[in-house]
C-alpha cells in the first residue's frame, strides 16, 4: 500500500472517530498541560481551565463527556464547588476528582457530592488514562450516586444504608469504610490501601484498627441477616474482598 493511500485511510479513520470531549480544571498549569497532551495523543478533544470560575463557565457553555476537576484551587469555586453546581443542575457528566494524598475528608465529600471517581496526586498518566476510559465506557444509567450490591444499598448523599429493606445505622468511619468497599467490589484491598483511603493521611492508625472496624461492619451487615450472603471476605496475608462469592 502506497504512503498516499495510507494517508487517505488515516484521514478517513480520524473523521469516522467519535471524538470525546474532556474538560480539565486544574490550577497547576504544567500538570494541566501534561494531561492535555497525553489525552490528545489518545484522540480525545481537551479543553483546559486554570481556575474554578473559568471551569464553571466552560461547563455551562459547552457539552463534555468527562470533567477532570482538581479539588483544591484558588478563587470562589474549587473542584467541589463546580461539582456541586453541576449536580444541582442535574448535569450527570462523569467527574474524576484530582486530590492531594492527605485530603481524605475532601475525597469523601467529593464522592458524597456526586463524583464518579478520584485519583490521588502524584499519579501516573497511565492510571489516569485507565480511569478516564472506564468512566467513558460507563453507561449513563449507571451514574446514579446510590451504590448497590446484592440486597445492600448505600446512598452517599443521605448517608442511608439498607439491607433487605432494613435500615442500618453506621458510624461515620464505618460508613466511609463500607463506601470504599462498595466502590471497589471483588478487588483485593490490603490493610494499607484501606488505611490510605479511609483514614486521614496523618492519622495514627495500625493494621489492627482495620480489623476492628471490619468486625464492626460484619456485626451490622452480616450477623443480623442470616439468610443473606456474606459480603466481606478475609484473604489471609493479602487483605479483604467485598462482594457475593459465586
SULQUIMO-V902529 format. One record per residue. N is the residue number from 1. RES is the residue in one letter. SS is DSSP state (alpha for helix, beta for strand, coil for the rest). PHI is phi in radians with two decimals (999 if undefined). PSI is psi in degrees with one decimal (999 if undefined). Layout:
N/RES/SS/PHI/PSI, N/RES/SS/PHI/PSI
This chain:
1/X/coil/999/132.0, 2/X/coil/-1.27/155.3, 3/X/alpha/-1.00/-34.2, 4/X/alpha/-1.13/-44.4, 5/X/alpha/-1.12/-40.7, 6/X/alpha/-1.05/-40.2, 7/X/alpha/-1.12/-43.9, 8/X/alpha/-1.08/-44.4, 9/X/alpha/-1.11/-37.3, 10/X/alpha/-1.12/-42.4, 11/X/alpha/-1.12/-43.8, 12/X/alpha/-1.08/-42.4, 13/X/alpha/-1.07/-42.9, 14/X/alpha/-1.11/-37.8, 15/X/alpha/-1.22/-28.0, 16/X/alpha/-1.41/-19.1, 17/X/coil/-1.23/133.7, 18/X/coil/-1.44/107.9, 19/X/coil/-1.27/127.1, 20/X/coil/-1.62/133.3, 21/X/beta/-1.75/131.1, 22/X/beta/-2.19/137.6, 23/X/beta/-1.90/129.8, 24/X/beta/-1.91/123.6, 25/X/beta/-2.03/102.5, 26/X/coil/-2.62/124.4, 27/X/coil/-1.42/-15.8, 28/X/coil/-1.48/104.0, 29/X/alpha/-1.02/-43.5, 30/X/alpha/-1.09/-41.5, 31/X/alpha/-1.13/-45.6, 32/X/alpha/-1.05/-44.4, 33/X/alpha/-1.16/-37.5, 34/X/alpha/-1.14/-42.4, 35/X/alpha/-1.13/-44.3, 36/X/alpha/-1.02/-47.0, 37/X/alpha/-1.07/-44.9, 38/X/alpha/-1.12/-42.4, 39/X/alpha/-1.22/-36.4, 40/X/alpha/-1.15/-31.6, 41/X/alpha/-1.18/-19.2, 42/X/coil/-1.69/13.8, 43/X/coil/1.31/24.6, 44/X/coil/-1.64/149.1, 45/X/beta/-1.60/129.9, 46/X/beta/-2.27/131.2, 47/X/beta/-1.94/151.6, 48/X/beta/-2.19/137.0, 49/X/beta/-2.21/137.7, 50/X/coil/-1.82/9.6, 51/X/coil/-2.67/163.3, 52/X/alpha/-1.12/-40.3, 53/X/alpha/-1.10/-43.2, 54/X/alpha/-1.14/-39.1, 55/X/alpha/-1.07/-43.8, 56/X/alpha/-1.09/-38.1, 57/X/alpha/-1.16/-40.2, 58/X/alpha/-1.04/-46.2, 59/X/alpha/-1.13/-41.2, 60/X/alpha/-1.17/-34.4, 61/X/alpha/-1.54/-25.6, 62/X/coil/-2.10/-178.5, 63/X/coil/-2.19/118.5, 64/X/coil/-2.10/149.5, 65/X/coil/-1.51/-18.6, 66/X/beta/-2.81/143.4, 67/X/beta/-2.12/131.0, 68/X/beta/-1.88/113.1, 69/X/beta/-2.06/125.7, 70/X/beta/-1.35/133.7, 71/X/coil/-1.19/-51.5, 72/X/coil/-1.60/110.5, 73/X/coil/-2.49/147.7, 74/X/coil/-1.27/161.6, 75/X/coil/1.90/-176.6, 76/X/coil/-1.18/-37.1, 77/X/coil/-2.04/130.1, 78/X/coil/-1.78/-171.0, 79/X/alpha/-1.06/-38.9, 80/X/alpha/-1.16/-36.1, 81/X/alpha/-1.13/-42.0, 82/X/alpha/-1.10/-45.5, 83/X/alpha/-1.05/-46.5, 84/X/alpha/-1.06/-41.0, 85/X/alpha/-1.10/-41.1, 86/X/alpha/-1.07/-47.3, 87/X/alpha/-1.23/-33.4, 88/X/alpha/-1.11/-32.7, 89/X/coil/-1.49/9.4, 90/X/coil/1.05/30.1, 91/X/coil/-1.51/108.6, 92/X/coil/-1.71/23.4, 93/X/coil/-0.96/131.0, 94/X/beta/-1.00/138.5, 95/X/beta/-2.20/127.3, 96/X/beta/-1.90/120.0, 97/X/beta/-1.59/139.4, 98/X/beta/-1.82/128.6, 99/X/beta/-2.47/149.8, 100/X/beta/-1.21/153.2, 101/X/coil/-1.03/-36.8, 102/X/coil/-1.52/-4.6, 103/X/coil/-1.59/61.2, 104/X/alpha/-1.05/-41.9, 105/X/alpha/-1.03/-40.9, 106/X/alpha/-1.16/-37.4, 107/X/alpha/-1.13/-45.3, 108/X/alpha/-1.10/-43.6, 109/X/alpha/-1.07/-39.9, 110/X/alpha/-1.10/-44.0, 111/X/alpha/-1.15/-38.5, 112/X/alpha/-1.13/-31.5, 113/X/alpha/-1.33/-20.2, 114/X/coil/2.21/12.8, 115/X/coil/-1.16/151.6, 116/X/coil/-1.66/-23.8, 117/X/beta/-2.90/165.3, 118/X/beta/-2.47/158.4, 119/X/beta/-2.38/131.6, 120/X/beta/-1.57/131.1, 121/X/beta/-1.37/146.4, 122/X/coil/-1.32/154.6, 123/X/coil/-2.41/158.7, 124/X/coil/-1.49/141.1, 125/X/alpha/-1.04/-33.6, 126/X/alpha/-1.04/-37.5, 127/X/alpha/-1.24/-41.9, 128/X/alpha/-1.05/-42.8, 129/X/alpha/-1.09/-40.3, 130/X/alpha/-1.11/-40.4, 131/X/alpha/-1.22/-38.1, 132/X/alpha/-1.06/-47.5, 133/X/alpha/-1.08/-40.6, 134/X/alpha/-1.11/-42.6, 135/X/alpha/-1.19/-37.7, 136/X/alpha/-1.27/-22.3, 137/X/alpha/-1.41/-17.5, 138/X/coil/-1.23/128.9, 139/X/coil/-1.16/150.3, 140/X/alpha/-1.01/-35.7, 141/X/alpha/-1.21/-13.5, 142/X/alpha/-1.57/4.0, 143/X/alpha/-1.46/6.2, 144/X/coil/-1.02/144.1, 145/X/coil/-1.35/-14.2, 146/X/beta/-1.37/126.5, 147/X/beta/-1.67/135.3, 148/X/beta/-2.34/141.9, 149/X/beta/-2.65/117.0, 150/X/coil/0.96/-123.0, 151/X/coil/-1.74/16.2, 152/X/beta/-1.87/136.7, 153/X/beta/-2.35/148.3, 154/X/beta/-2.40/125.3, 155/X/beta/-1.87/106.9, 156/X/coil/-1.10/-24.7, 157/X/coil/-1.40/-45.6, 158/X/coil/-1.59/-9.9, 159/X/coil/1.06/30.8, 160/X/beta/-1.69/132.3, 161/X/beta/-2.11/130.9, 162/X/beta/-2.36/145.6, 163/X/beta/-2.41/129.3, 164/X/coil/0.91/38.0, 165/X/coil/1.41/1.0, 166/X/beta/-1.85/136.7, 167/X/beta/-1.30/139.0, 168/X/beta/-2.10/124.3, 169/X/coil/-1.58/122.3, 170/X/coil/-2.13/150.3, 171/X/coil/-1.26/168.8, 172/X/alpha/-1.04/-41.4, 173/X/alpha/-1.26/-37.5, 174/X/alpha/-1.10/-40.3, 175/X/alpha/-1.11/-45.9, 176/X/alpha/-1.08/-39.6, 177/X/alpha/-1.15/-45.2, 178/X/alpha/-1.11/-40.8, 179/X/alpha/-1.08/-40.9, 180/X/alpha/-1.10/-42.0, 181/X/alpha/-1.08/-46.2, 182/X/alpha/-1.23/-23.7, 183/X/coil/-1.47/-6.1, 184/X/coil/-2.35/56.3, 185/X/coil/-1.18/146.1, 186/X/coil/1.06/22.5, 187/X/coil/-1.90/148.9, 188/X/coil/-1.42/116.4, 189/X/beta/-1.98/113.9, 190/X/coil/-1.31/164.6, 191/X/alpha/-1.09/-37.2, 192/X/alpha/-1.16/-37.7, 193/X/alpha/-1.12/-42.2, 194/X/alpha/-1.12/-45.0, 195/X/alpha/-1.06/-44.4, 196/X/alpha/-1.11/-34.1, 197/X/alpha/-1.72/-14.1, 198/X/alpha/-1.94/-32.1, 199/X/coil/-1.83/159.3, 200/X/coil/-1.10/150.6, 201/X/coil/-1.01/-38.9, 202/X/coil/-1.69/12.3, 203/X/coil/-1.25/143.7, 204/X/coil/-1.55/78.8, 205/X/coil/-2.02/135.1, 206/X/coil/-1.88/158.6, 207/X/alpha/-0.94/-32.5, 208/X/alpha/-1.11/-29.6, 209/X/alpha/-1.10/-36.3, 210/X/alpha/-1.07/-44.6, 211/X/alpha/-1.04/-38.7, 212/X/alpha/-1.10/-46.4, 213/X/alpha/-1.26/-30.5, 214/X/alpha/-1.08/-41.8, 215/X/alpha/-1.08/-40.5, 216/X/alpha/-1.05/-45.2, 217/X/alpha/-1.10/-44.6, 218/X/alpha/-1.06/-38.3, 219/X/alpha/-1.17/-26.2, 220/X/alpha/-1.71/-30.4, 221/X/alpha/-1.69/-24.5, 222/X/coil/-2.05/-47.8, 223/X/coil/-1.03/-41.1, 224/X/coil/-1.31/-8.8, 225/X/coil/-2.10/71.7, 226/X/coil/-1.10/-27.6, 227/X/coil/-1.57/-1.0, 228/X/coil/-1.82/151.0, 229/X/coil/-1.21/154.7, 230/X/coil/-1.21/147.2, 231/X/coil/-1.98/-33.1, 232/X/beta/-1.82/121.8, 233/X/beta/-2.13/134.6, 234/X/beta/-1.56/131.0, 235/X/beta/-1.92/102.1, 236/X/coil/-0.95/123.9, 237/X/coil/1.47/-6.1, 238/X/coil/-2.13/-39.1, 239/X/beta/2.44/-129.5, 240/X/beta/-2.43/157.5, 241/X/beta/-2.24/154.1, 242/X/beta/-2.12/131.4, 243/X/coil/2.53/164.8, 244/X/coil/-1.42/123.2, 245/X/coil/-1.41/134.4, 246/X/coil/-1.40/999
